[in-house]
């Protein structure tokens, strides 16, 4: 056991090193970080009302998580009332089963970005069932083509600089593509256009869900999520139960805080509010479902460790996260380690999310990369105390046997010699 | 940490206090690690034992006040010990707070240092304990010094990468973070980087080229002392 664990530490250390020493990824990250920070500062200075609003949102999230079980029930009832279908999936396996049943096989599936989808391995299960899956968020599309995993929750290809994107797209089209960003965006637009229109199924996540109306909020800038949720005849929305707030009014407050912190825009270009499937009663007042939008709407609410989080007095705070991803851009470790700092979810709070949704073992090494410096808490719109949670996670991991050998040595030295280095001290005056 | 890896900091601190005529003593060979690193690395049981023992040693010598040259010790002893052992019978402050209280003993006794100085906020001292101004005020006490703020400073300061047990687990990561922070954050015109933490000091010095001058706050003040 001990040897295996040590091997694992060595492996993760190699992964961290490969990120540290990869100039291309570091270039991509550092360009994105500097663009993000200046955009956010401008947005925050133009929207002084956010100071009050973010405190309100913190209160909304605290209340929502306290009543999470009841809100799940209300949401399911509300969605059914408007002729959608809603499910509670206790685990990733349950969610995958529901998705498999709803999609079947041989389908053309378009997706918009969803870390919750990544969490359950949704693409893998869709492809195993012989479906063709297209990611339509530009960043996700890039990393799907490159066979990589997302490295940031808002900007999944943050580590891929334009020159690399050009190489990837040149390969896709079988002809040279220049590394000019507008041209690269054009390639994705052209390539994906008919996929949207011909898809059998569109799969999205959700940024917020209003329980009492069963309304799904999709917040985006590209317009792809709107396409995905609207063009195909069947829309499946997979989201975590922590995204639910009681009312539309609450949801609008979350909506206002998200974009400036996520991408430095005052408001995202597109916000889609979806309450049930598409319908019309224009002919003889007879309601028919599936007019221009999808005929079917399926909302899958995922637990997968979230209730356990809600039950813990320290880790509950992670559920307040609105997933703006700002803390990652601001993290001095993430800027060096990028996508190796976490496991599906990234940065300090990502360690907590990863531990609860995909298992503590997956972050047993990455947790040692967090300095608990507190910059994430400082920049978090909700003031989430991530360093405290990371310390607590580390404590839990140690109790479960994931004690880093070097840290254990330090403990021994402190207890035996009074200092972390194990040196004998000459008596001083 | 300071005593064994950044001896210049503890020596300078004691020398400075001596020159200022402050009456003080240390635990000498009795002094041990405060246990901060144990709290950061999930070893809370051992941390509690260290906390109890440290409080007992300090209290048994009858000290009413403890001054630390390390922000980690300051945070751990002042804000975390009370949660572990209850009320502690002495006051804990960081050296910068103490020196600012005694600024009268420094004013007029520091010689001119012609340098453009940038100050790196340590996480334990700044974000975790809210001490941002005292170190800056002390730097400004030195005639001739121009204080140039880092691009990100105070509550937005960038961590040097050595805290929280990271340096012991991934030393190469700590060094890389220190390099990236200095490269992105330090004003190009600065000719001296001042820290107020032995961890930051050691890590930045080790990671960055020798041409970067790094001094800790008491070292800077001592070097300016004219008497």
Interface residues (C-beta under 8 A of the other chain):
Chain A: X13 X16 X17 X20 X30 X332 X333 X335 X336 X337 X368 X369 X370 X371 X372 X373 X374 X375 X377 X378 X379 X391 X394 X395 X396 X397 X398 X399 X403 X404 X406 X407 X408 X410 X411 X414 X415 X418 X419 X420 X421 X423 X425 X426 X427 X428 X429
Chain B: X1 X3 X4 X5 X26 X28 X29 X31 X32 X33 X35 X37 X38 X39 X40 X41 X42 X43 X44 X46 X49 X50 X123 X127 X128 X155 X156 X157 X158 X159 X161 X162 X163 X164 X165 X166 X168 X169 X170 X172 X173 X176 X177 X180 X181 X184
